[in-house]
Amino acid sequence: MASLLWGGDAGAAESERLNSHFSNLNHPRKNLLGIRSTTVRNIGELDLAANSLLNKLIRQSLVESSHHVEVLQKDPSSPLYSVKTFEELRLKEDLLKGIYAMGFNRPSKIQEMALPMMLAHPPQNLIAQSQSGTGKTAAFVLAMLSRVNALELFPQCLCLAPTYELALQTGRVVEQMGKFCVDVQVMYAIRGNRILRGTDITKQIVIGTPGTVLDWCFKRKLIDLTKIRVFVLDEADVMIDTQGFSDHSIRIQRALPPECQMLLFSATFEDSVWRFAERIIPDPNVIKLRKEELTLNNIWQYYMLCEHRKDKYQALCNIYGSITIGQAIIFCQTRRNAKWLTVEMIQDGHQVSLLSGELTVEQRASIIQRFRDGKEKVLITTNVCARGIDVKQVTIVVNFDLPVKQGEEPDYETYLHRIGRTGRFGKKGLAFNMIEVDKLPLLMKIQDHFNSSIKQLNAEDMDEIEKIDY
Ligand SMILES: Nc1ncnc2c1ncn2[C@@H]1O[C@H](COP(=O)(O)OP(=O)(O)OP(=O)(O)O)[C@@H](O)[C@H]1O
């Protein structure tokens, strides 16, 4: 299919070239983008774009939510449509074939509401927020593919993504879903994709990063923005996190024709994202899917008092010796601690892997994938590296170090994220906290904060540990 979308053999070669460029980009030294898109550089700083890409790479299916979708219509008096099947959308046959070929049987929760609005006549603008993995990308790709006119050979749909790699991921979804729409082609407006001066872009869908798109539109005049009929701003929360991207996006949006359909997507909706969304999308409908709340109700929490790092390690070994552990994830506060622990455990014959911020996104994705496949039993990581990554199938979490904020206050949110589960799945979990004596007050604060009991275990008392029934 790629060759069709890319326009015959030349297109296939182009795809190949960009793909090899893509893998080069995952090597930090070869990062041609010059932005922090592939590695977490600073402890404490969360790389939203890298996390978003990681989650996409490791996700195998839709994340369904039990929360209902909130809809705010531009015109509250117009009837609200939702669809339970893709057939109801009266899509082009080739597009429907593409959707089924991807294994989609029915619209996801957000798609039920968003698709009728996105495909309505006249086109409607939309701001949509729902957690990562709920089907947003698939929804706007479907909207773009259903609105292009394959016979018109110029850019008609423009999608902005925060990084090169995320743009390529979206392009892959266009290629998959558009598998049978043989005359529709996609083009990447990303740095490194050089277009000769005076070349006419004949591809109907352009996906790119704001800087390069701006350059192609205003400086190099490769794209005529007045001919764009669908404008998508994906991952708005990540976008506004990157300096300059909000302004670039707004400049591009200002040059679009008034009849152009404008769509904005975000996984989160802090005030800053909302303000940006309102600035850039005129007269929007708004769809929100609330995130599932995490709870500690079904988690058995324990702590073990330890004197120093070696002691904590011994306590960990005792747990290992006493209960059958399926898969565990162990959190350390620093990379140094994480590395030290990994070496100790490997020397003692455990199968562990270390997820560290120094690794490239692809390396991290492969480690998580191996862990998910059960190839390693234990994943050791730092919080910065694992935050936002979905490894919730694990039943045992060990806080080798408690999560703290600057000023030595407990980091409650991180504690909850590490060990909390959504109530819906009702799975039981087990959490062990290795506590140095001087850190005990922090643990007590966590206990009070969540109003949930964290029981003390004697690290030496194997019988007591063995009694844990979860
Ligand atoms: N209707 C559907 N039925 C089955 N699978 C689906 C459906 N829609 C999307 N998916 C699949 O679910 C996964 C998540 O979808 P998608 O990437 O569109 O979510 P997203 O909300 O855009 O996530 P992110 O915020 O990370 O970009 C993908 O593997 C996608 O192929």
The ligand as an ORCA input file, in Angstrom:
! r2SCAN-3c Opt
* xyz 0 1
  N     -12.906      1.729     16.366
  C     -11.821      1.055     16.681
  N     -11.862     -0.275     16.867
  C     -10.756     -0.996     17.194
  N      -9.520     -0.451     17.350
  C      -9.416      0.878     17.183
  C     -10.538      1.707     16.830
  N     -10.102      2.989     16.724
  C      -8.791      2.965     16.996
  N      -8.361      1.709     17.264
  C      -7.002      1.248     17.617
  O      -6.790      1.623     18.977
  C      -5.482      2.119     19.182
  C      -5.561      3.560     19.672
  O      -6.186      4.376     18.696
  P      -5.648      5.829     18.333
  O      -4.190      5.799     18.077
  O      -6.525      6.351     17.266
  O      -5.910      6.558     19.715
  P      -5.520      8.035     20.137
  O      -6.596      8.484     21.053
  O      -5.235      8.841     18.942
  O      -4.204      7.828     20.954
  P      -3.043      8.934     21.142
  O      -3.610     10.037     21.986
  O      -1.972      8.152     21.827
  O      -2.673      9.392     19.793
  C      -4.770      1.972     17.846
  O      -4.064      0.747     17.866
  C      -5.905      1.936     16.835
  O      -5.553      1.200     15.675
*
